Amino acid sequence: MLYSHSLKQNHLFRRLYRKGNSAANRYLVLYLRRNGTGGNRVGITVSAKLGHAVARNRLRRRLREIYRTNEGAFRRGFDLVVVGRTAAMEADYQKLEQAYLTLAGKLGLLRGERL
């Protein structure tokens, strides 16, 4: 990820859940908040209720790859957390990518859109 870092600290996740904007669809929930830096910080969460570790990690890898391949389309200076839902475990890559980009567009994260 060229312009981004991982979001790993629990207090940052909690603040984002509490004070950030969110959008949801069948597959994902996306939380977004300005971070005051020149880059994005990305966190991915998938509940243990959704399956065993192999399946959860596969979903995390897919979501990370979707962000990486579309990173140039995202505006910079935001914290974002992507939460995987049950339907995302069975979804193919194209559906996940479409769901991710749709949510990013709703929140104004894509370049050329106003927040």
Residue, then its C-alpha position, 0 to 999 in steps of 0.5 A: m500500500l503506497y499511501s496507506h498504513s495499517l490501523k491497529q490501535n484499539h482506541l483508534f478503532r473505538r473512536l472511529y466507530r463512535k465519531g466516524n461516518s458509516a455506510a453499510n450493505r449486505y457484505l460490508v460496513l465501512y467506517l470513515r473519519r478524517n485523520g489529519t495526515g497526508g495518508n490513509r490508515v486502514g483497518i479490517t475486522v472480521s468477527a470470529k462468529l463468521g467462521h474459522a481462522v482460515a476463512r476469516n483470514r481469506l476474507r481479510r486478504r481479499l479486502r486488503e487486496i481490493y484496497r491495494t488495487n484501488e488505492g489510487a482512487f481513494r482520497r487521502g487523509f482518512d482513517l477507515v475500517v472495513v467490517g466483514r459481514t456474514a454474506a461476505m464470507e461466501a461472496d466472490y471477489q467481484k461482488l466484494e470489490q463492487a460492494y467496497l467501492t460502492l460504500a466508498g462512493k457513498l461516503g465520498l472517499l473516492r476522488g472527484e467526489r465531495l465529502 
